[in-house]
Amino acid sequence: MKRTSLLVALLVFAPLAGAADAKLDPANTAWMITASVLVLFMTLPGLALFYAGLVRAKNVLSVLMQCFAIACTATLVWVVAGYSLAFGDGGGANAWIGGFGKAFLAGVDAKALSGSIPETVFAMFQLTFAIITPALVVGAYAERVRFSGMLLFSMLWLLFVYCPIAHWVWGGGWLQQMGVMDFAGGLVVHLNAGLAALMCALVLGKRRGFPDTAMPPHNMTMAVTGACMLWVGWFGFNAGSALAADGTAGMAMLVTHIGAATGSLAWLVCEKLRYGKPSVLGIVTGMVAGLGTITPASGFVGPLGAIAIGAAAGVVCFFATSALKRSLGVDDSLDVFPVHGVGGILGTILTGVFVASAFGGVGLPDGQTMGGQVLVQGIGVLAIAAWCGAVTWILLKLTDALAGLRVSGDEETEGLDTVLHNEKGYNL
């Protein structure tokens, strides 16, 4: 049991590694460079194509532009202050936020190490997470947000929501010290983006014509292409979070694939039973739900846990999607909250169950019971939901006052491609 606890501790505290006697490992470095490329590939072009295919033809370029611009803007925010706030020590193991000691990546040079890899590679890998998380939120306000307002909100949200939470969970903060298990971002990325998406949908309000006017995806071929890229890129997302080319990375890759496949099939079965026919949109959405839900557990569970978590993701996220739009009338355009938010919550809680060695996981920490770990996971969910929900609402109101958030009704009807960018996605 001591060996298991040590492994869990090493996984949870891996981002803090960097002892003075650490040596660069070429194999780990090569893998982490590859993983960084894969995670960036998830946003550009993966997420961009997935989201762009799901909106109407008059808004396709606006979504591509939003994802591209967020990648550029988040990069500069990360270099200037984001990395330091998330992974700086704040002058001495600050439990709430890092300091500005690494602002403008001070000290992150070619010789600096983070564990067995260059700190430049670690900073780049974490940057790709900081890019995709606000980009996920795009799906909530698609087809009705001002470009300038979107960009300002994304910058503020990255600084005041993502960076503190990343520090809490991965940067030596209070949730990490408490023992929260989030291997690759169930809390930091998926719950965080999902809650922000819900707040955006509530503050901006419904699209014109929702829910009476049909708003089907304009190009499912594009959407499926993007979804396939997400699936492939997710191996870097989850297996890369081991920060090493080792057995943990291999297991994380395996269970990630199992979770995605099981989530797809579970969603497909739900559609078949409820509507009589499975859809292409459904099977790729189930895949994303499976991937998001296995993410926090990926370095801690085995194949059995992955099947259970993937199956739960497909079923729970399917009904959450239907409930949010049909029962509650919330216009989360591309279902970010029911897929990523609900999936992040579900996966985080189930991590506390399937980490147990009885289910093929790495085992619970010494002295911890399954109920105790589930409680810790639940505290993490509640804390992040509270912070993200409250601060996101404040930032949305501030952004609306400063730059405006929503286009006019006539502009929305005309389409954001023409109104905001003076271009068209198709000239046929």
FENHU-V866149 format. One record per backbone hydrogen bond with DSSP energy under -1.0 kcal/mol. NH is the residue of the N-H (numbers start at 0). CO is the residue of the C=O. If there is no record, write none. Layout:
BEGIN
<<NH CO> <NH CO>>
END
This chain:
BEGIN
<<4 0> <5 1> <6 2> <7 3> <8 4> <9 5> <10 6> <11 7> <12 8> <15 12> <16 13> <21 18> <24 115> <28 24> <29 25> <30 26> <31 27> <32 28> <33 29> <34 30> <35 31> <36 32> <37 33> <38 34> <39 35> <40 36> <43 39> <45 40> <46 41> <47 42> <48 44> <49 45> <50 46> <51 47> <52 48> <58 55> <62 58> <63 59> <64 60> <65 61> <66 62> <67 63> <68 64> <69 65> <70 66> <71 67> <72 68> <73 69> <74 70> <75 71> <76 72> <77 73> <78 74> <79 75> <80 76> <81 76> <82 77> <84 80> <85 81> <86 82> <87 83> <91 88> <93 88> <97 84> <102 99> <103 78> <104 101> <105 102> <107 104> <108 106> <113 116> <116 113> <118 111> <121 117> <122 118> <123 119> <124 120> <125 121> <126 122> <127 123> <129 125> <130 126> <131 127> <132 128> <134 130> <135 131> <137 134> <138 135> <139 136> <143 140> <145 404> <149 145> <150 146> <151 147> <152 148> <153 149> <154 150> <155 151> <156 152> <157 153> <158 154> <159 155> <160 156> <161 156> <162 157> <164 160> <165 161> <166 162> <167 163> <168 164> <169 165> <170 165> <172 166> <173 94> <175 167> <176 172> <177 173> <179 174> <182 295> <188 184> <189 184> <190 185> <191 186> <192 188> <193 189> <194 190> <195 191> <196 192> <197 193> <198 194> <199 195> <200 196> <201 197> <202 198> <203 199> <204 200> <209 206> <212 208> <217 54> <218 52> <222 218> <223 219> <224 220> <225 221> <226 222> <227 223> <228 224> <229 225> <230 226> <231 227> <232 228> <233 229> <234 231> <235 232> <236 232> <237 233> <238 234> <241 238> <242 239> <245 243> <249 245> <250 246> <251 247> <252 248> <253 249> <254 250> <255 251> <256 252> <257 253> <258 254> <259 255> <260 256> <261 257> <262 258> <263 259> <264 260> <265 261> <266 262> <267 263> <268 264> <269 265> <270 266> <271 267> <272 268> <273 269> <274 270> <275 271> <282 278> <283 279> <284 280> <285 281> <286 282> <287 283> <288 284> <289 285> <290 286> <291 287> <292 288> <293 289> <294 290> <297 293> <299 296> <300 296> <305 301> <306 302> <307 303> <308 304> <309 305> <310 306> <311 307> <312 308> <313 309> <314 310> <315 311> <316 312> <318 314> <319 315> <320 316> <321 317> <322 318> <323 319> <324 320> <325 321> <327 322> <329 323> <331 329> <332 139> <332 330> <333 138> <334 331> <338 334> <339 335> <340 335> <341 336> <343 339> <344 340> <345 341> <346 342> <347 343> <348 344> <349 345> <350 346> <353 349> <354 350> <355 352> <358 355> <359 356> <360 355> <361 299> <362 354> <367 364> <372 368> <373 369> <374 370> <375 371> <376 372> <377 373> <378 374> <379 375> <380 376> <381 377> <382 378> <383 379> <384 380> <385 381> <386 382> <387 383> <388 384> <389 385> <390 386> <391 387> <392 388> <393 389> <394 390> <395 391> <396 392> <397 393> <398 394> <399 395> <400 396> <401 397> <402 398> <403 398> <406 143> <411 407> <412 408> <413 409> <414 410> <416 57> <418 414> <419 415> <420 416> <421 417> <422 416>>
END
